[in-house]
Amino acid sequence: MFDVIIVGGGAAGFYAAIHIVEINPQLNVAIFERGKAVLSKVKVSGGGRCNVTHGEFSAKDLTLNYPRGEKELLGPFHHYAPMDVMAFFEERGVPLKIEADGRVFPKSDSSQSIIDCLVGEAERLGVKVLKNSSVKHFRKVGEEWQVTTMNKHYHSKILLLATGSNPKVWSQLEALGHTIIPPVSSLFTFNIKDERLNGIQGISTYAEVAILPKRIYVSDVTELELKSAVKDEPVLQSDGPVLVTHWGLSGPAILKLSAWGANLLNDYNYVFRVRVNWTPDYSTGSMLAYLKKIKEAEPKKTILRTNALDIPKRLWAKLVQAAGIGPEDRWAEATRQTLHQLTEQLTASTFRVEGKSTFKEEFVTAGGVDLKEIDFKTFQSKLFPNLYFAGEIINVDAITGGFNFQNAWTGAYLAAQSIANST
């Protein structure tokens, strides 16, 4: 018999357990982890450095990074924010740093620092950690929760689920009566096969990216526009660094689109078009005017070898080639049509996306427990007293940058406060 059972030995589970026992040392708290290792997602996050949180200290601005959960997290972030998380780790001997883009990492640049801190604190406080303890079932029995593993039944007054995107847990919650928003992928890169991207993998540049209305592909060459769609009017757009990869396009601008467009792109079955403005300081009109000026000023120079714009040289070469311009063609020879074609490639390159790839080890899913069924002052279920949630099990997700961890820390902390003070 435990006072509190936490299912899930990840960031949210450990954070909740530590705070529960710190507030109320009399409580007997156990973490059930299905695997042989705890905090496995913390281990691989941020390329092994662990992007702990984000240095955004305005609760309102912080919520803008959550495609799902923006409204609901405003109150919680006023109570427990990134600065509180940073203080937690630094007070326990883990110095942190805020990088130029706002991401927060341990100064050690090793996720092991975070893992050692959480595991060490749990051990110090007497939290029991049961590894290789996959929970097969949980149900309410009288005033208690019964949690069943492969070999044993356990009981507790309070149950906190911090199981992330676990379909089996969602299925059980649905059977109990909770509404589960169907899960779809978030944070993924766009798979694109296009000659313009071949051979320039690793290039990164600031760009504007837009998702265009869905087209029905009848064959490789014939397309029918949906009558309800406005021709080529973006349905979603973003800006930021864009990275060319072996699979297509990635980088912050793409990941933001994948997060905000998670449900839309799932509906598209991950076959859609994106339009990229590689020179976001220019519109199509202003770019054409600029290229005409270059033609007048540098008529004898070859177009290919002109450093006309602040974009990577290899990308410029690919776009020049895509515009039908030869390696020895000079600006003086550029026709009006040629300038229009180059302008189009620079400011409105359109690519067909065919599929997605997971972004590194950032397994993030949109979907989960319906937010209407959660009390965001305590992260307690509105349907079942003494049932709490923390982390990605609920229908909250964020763009990359430490925001998903912040949701986990905040939810775990507020749940812990409620649990420790009500038991």
Salt bridges, closest charged atoms under 4 A:
GLU22 OE2 - ARG92 NH2 2.77
GLU22 OE2 - ARG124 NH2 3.60
GLU91 OE1 - ARG92 NH1 3.92
GLU99 OE2 - ARG49 NH1 2.75
GLU99 OE2 - LYS97 NZ 3.75
GLU99 OE1 - ARG103 NH2 3.87
ASP101 OD2 - ARG103 NE 2.79
ASP109 OD1 - ARG49 NH1 2.86
ASP109 OD1 - LYS97 NZ 2.87
GLU121 OE1 - ARG92 NE 3.13
GLU121 OE1 - ARG124 NH2 2.84
ASP194 OD2 - ARG196 NH2 2.84
GLU195 OE2 - LYS318 NZ 3.07
GLU223 OE1 - ARG215 NH1 2.42
GLU225 OE2 - ARG215 NE 2.79
ASP232 OD1 - ARG273 NH1 2.95
GLU298 OE1 - LYS301 NZ 3.75
GLU328 OE1 - ARG305 NH2 3.03
GLU354 OE2 - ARG352 NH1 3.34
GLU373 OE1 - HIS178 ND1 2.70
GLU392 OE2 - LYS41 NZ 2.72
ASP397 OD1 - ARG68 NE 2.50
